[in-house]
């Protein structure tokens, strides 16, 4: 069966995940993280995309990206993926694939999910038990968005800019968002939409995307209520 094209609308942010094959590590040393970020920055400048938030975990990455053309995101990820694989294989004298298939991405409703997705991404190391707080992890955009550290890769989204009248005020407001963790229902919604490449948003937003793309934005109901207690018990969900 042919793969459905991803939902892409220029100017609308996307949450992107790319994982190492078989959950293998994709970063082994500081220079690996730095090379990846430099390659990502170069690809975004070349193909027209803005990164608002990111985290580089040991075996996968999360990005919050706005593509500026219909093919921007695909070209960014293709260029980045190839360049980093060549670097990694040479660096560690290995061959073969590094990535677990195609990257996963979801088009998201800016008003409803953008700042939640910022937090979802930058809290990954905390949820994984790697650090006590997001500011303790060096390979994310939290230092820029919350603390004002210089990172030329990061472009503030207009909604982020509305958090305050200047950089200092925005950073204070942004840090305040991290006083609580992302709600479990939001975690589930972000994960499911991204892993299954559906649109992340409310009914009105999804209806608008369907009208623009002439495609369904959510899966059709099949096989009964897959969220029912009976189904979860039978399937071990």
C-alpha positions as CSV (number, residue, x, y, z in Angstrom):
1,X,0.0,0.0,0.0
2,X,1.4,3.4,-0.9
3,X,2.2,5.7,2.0
4,X,0.0,8.7,2.5
5,X,1.8,12.0,2.1
6,X,2.3,13.9,5.3
7,X,0.2,16.8,6.3
8,X,2.2,19.9,5.5
9,X,1.0,23.5,5.4
10,X,3.6,26.2,5.0
11,X,3.6,28.4,8.1
12,X,2.1,25.8,10.4
13,X,4.4,24.2,13.0
14,X,5.1,20.5,13.1
15,X,6.2,18.2,15.9
16,X,8.9,15.8,14.5
17,X,10.4,12.7,15.9
18,X,13.3,10.7,14.5
19,X,14.6,7.6,16.2
20,X,17.6,5.4,16.0
21,X,17.2,2.0,14.4
22,X,16.2,-0.6,17.0
23,X,16.4,2.2,19.6
24,X,20.2,2.2,19.2
25,X,22.1,5.3,20.3
26,X,22.6,8.0,17.7
27,X,24.8,10.3,19.9
28,X,27.9,9.0,21.6
29,X,29.9,12.1,22.3
30,X,29.6,15.9,22.6
31,X,30.9,16.4,19.0
32,X,28.0,14.2,17.7
33,X,25.4,16.5,19.2
34,X,27.2,19.6,17.9
35,X,27.5,18.2,14.4
36,X,23.8,17.3,14.3
37,X,22.8,20.8,15.4
38,X,25.1,22.4,12.9
39,X,23.7,20.2,10.1
40,X,20.2,20.9,11.2
41,X,20.8,24.7,11.2
42,X,22.4,24.5,7.7
43,X,19.5,22.4,6.3
44,X,16.9,24.8,7.7
45,X,18.6,27.8,6.3
46,X,19.0,26.1,2.9
47,X,15.5,24.7,2.5
48,X,13.4,27.3,4.5
49,X,12.4,26.1,7.9
50,X,12.4,27.5,11.5
51,X,13.2,25.5,14.6
52,X,11.4,26.7,17.7
53,X,12.1,24.0,20.2
54,X,14.3,20.8,20.2
55,X,15.8,18.1,22.3
56,X,18.5,15.6,21.3
57,X,18.1,12.4,23.4
58,X,20.5,9.5,23.3
59,X,18.6,7.5,20.7
60,X,16.1,10.0,19.3
61,X,15.3,13.6,18.6
62,X,12.3,15.9,19.0
63,X,11.9,19.0,16.9
64,X,9.2,21.7,16.7
65,X,9.6,23.1,13.2
66,X,7.7,25.5,11.0
67,X,8.3,24.8,7.3
68,X,8.1,27.8,5.0
69,X,7.3,25.8,1.8
70,X,5.4,22.6,1.1
71,X,8.6,20.6,0.6
72,X,10.8,22.4,3.2
73,X,10.4,19.9,6.1
74,X,11.0,16.8,3.9
75,X,14.1,18.3,2.3
76,X,15.4,19.4,5.7
77,X,15.0,15.9,7.2
78,X,16.4,14.2,4.1
79,X,19.5,16.4,4.0
80,X,20.1,16.2,7.7
81,X,19.5,12.5,7.9
82,X,22.0,11.7,5.1
83,X,24.6,14.1,6.3
84,X,24.5,12.8,9.9
85,X,24.6,9.2,8.9
86,X,27.7,9.8,6.8
87,X,29.3,11.6,9.7
88,X,28.3,8.9,12.3
89,X,29.3,5.9,10.2
90,X,32.7,7.5,9.5
91,X,33.2,8.6,13.1
92,X,32.5,5.1,14.5
93,X,33.7,2.9,11.6
94,X,30.3,1.4,11.0
95,X,28.0,0.8,8.0
96,X,24.3,0.5,7.3
97,X,21.3,2.4,8.4
98,X,21.1,4.6,11.5
99,X,17.4,5.7,11.5
100,X,14.3,3.7,12.2
101,X,12.5,4.3,8.9
102,X,11.0,7.7,8.0
103,X,10.8,10.5,10.5
104,X,7.4,10.9,12.2
105,X,5.6,14.2,12.2
106,X,2.2,15.8,13.1
107,X,0.7,19.1,12.0
108,X,-0.4,20.9,15.1
109,X,-3.0,23.4,16.2
110,X,-0.9,26.4,17.2
111,X,-3.3,28.0,19.7
112,X,-4.2,24.7,21.4
113,X,-0.9,22.8,21.4
114,X,2.1,24.9,20.5
115,X,3.3,25.9,24.0
116,X,2.3,22.5,25.3
117,X,4.5,20.9,22.6
118,X,7.4,23.3,23.6
119,X,7.1,21.9,27.1
120,X,6.6,18.3,26.0
121,X,9.9,18.5,24.0
122,X,12.1,20.2,26.6
123,X,10.8,18.1,29.5
124,X,11.8,14.8,27.8
125,X,15.1,14.4,29.7
126,X,13.2,15.0,33.0
127,X,10.5,12.4,32.2
128,X,13.3,10.0,31.2
129,X,14.9,10.5,34.7
130,X,18.2,11.9,33.1
131,X,18.1,15.3,34.9
132,X,16.1,16.9,37.8
133,X,15.1,19.9,35.7
134,X,15.0,20.9,32.0
135,X,17.8,23.5,32.6
136,X,20.2,20.8,33.6
137,X,20.1,19.1,30.2
138,X,22.5,20.8,27.7
139,X,21.1,19.5,24.4
140,X,17.8,21.2,24.2
141,X,16.3,24.6,23.4
142,X,15.3,25.2,27.0
143,X,18.4,27.3,27.7
144,X,17.4,29.7,25.0
145,X,13.7,29.8,25.5
146,X,13.8,30.0,29.3
147,X,17.2,31.4,30.2
148,X,18.2,33.6,27.2
149,X,21.3,31.5,26.2
150,X,22.3,32.3,22.6
151,X,21.4,29.6,20.1
152,X,21.2,30.7,16.5
153,X,19.3,27.6,15.6
154,X,16.2,28.7,17.6
155,X,13.7,31.0,16.0
156,X,11.0,32.3,18.4
157,X,7.5,31.5,17.3
158,X,5.1,34.5,17.2
159,X,3.0,32.9,20.0
160,X,6.2,32.6,22.1
161,X,6.9,36.3,21.5
162,X,3.5,37.2,22.9
163,X,4.5,35.8,26.3
164,X,6.1,39.2,27.2
165,X,7.1,42.7,26.1
166,X,10.8,41.9,26.0
167,X,13.1,38.9,26.2
168,X,13.4,39.0,29.9
169,X,9.7,39.1,30.5
170,X,9.1,36.3,28.0
171,X,11.7,34.1,29.7
172,X,10.1,34.6,33.1
173,X,6.7,33.7,31.7
174,X,8.1,30.7,29.9
175,X,9.8,29.3,32.9
176,X,6.5,29.7,34.8
177,X,4.9,27.2,32.3
178,X,7.3,24.5,33.6
179,X,6.1,24.7,37.2
180,X,3.8,21.8,36.2
181,X,4.3,18.8,34.0
182,X,2.4,18.2,30.8
183,X,-1.0,16.7,31.5
184,X,-1.3,12.9,30.8
185,X,-4.0,13.5,28.3
186,X,-1.8,16.0,26.4
187,X,1.1,13.6,26.5
188,X,-1.1,10.9,25.0
189,X,-2.5,13.2,22.3
190,X,0.9,14.4,21.2
191,X,2.4,10.9,21.1
192,X,-0.5,9.3,19.3
193,X,-0.8,12.1,16.7
194,X,2.9,12.2,16.0
195,X,3.4,8.4,15.8
196,X,0.4,7.9,13.5
197,X,1.0,11.1,11.5
198,X,-2.4,12.5,12.2
199,X,-3.3,16.2,12.8
200,X,-3.1,17.4,16.4
201,X,-5.9,19.8,17.3
202,X,-9.5,20.3,18.1
203,X,-12.5,19.4,15.8
204,X,-12.6,22.8,14.3
205,X,-8.9,22.8,13.4
206,X,-9.0,19.3,12.0
207,X,-12.0,20.2,9.9
208,X,-10.1,23.2,8.5
209,X,-7.1,21.0,7.6
210,X,-9.4,18.5,5.9
211,X,-11.0,21.2,3.8
212,X,-7.5,22.5,2.8
213,X,-6.0,19.1,2.0
214,X,-9.1,17.1,0.9
215,X,-8.0,14.3,3.2
216,X,-9.2,12.9,6.6
217,X,-7.2,14.3,9.5
218,X,-8.0,11.5,11.9
219,X,-8.4,7.7,11.6
220,X,-11.8,6.4,10.7
221,X,-13.7,4.4,13.3
222,X,-13.1,0.7,12.6
223,X,-13.5,-2.5,14.6
224,X,-15.6,-1.0,17.4
225,X,-14.5,1.3,20.2
226,X,-10.7,0.8,20.4
227,X,-10.6,2.8,23.6
228,X,-13.2,0.8,25.5
229,X,-12.2,-1.1,28.6
230,X,-13.1,-4.4,26.9
231,X,-10.8,-3.7,24.0
232,X,-7.9,-2.6,26.3
233,X,-8.3,-5.7,28.3
234,X,-8.4,-8.0,25.3
235,X,-5.4,-6.3,23.6
236,X,-3.3,-5.7,26.7
237,X,-3.3,-1.9,26.0
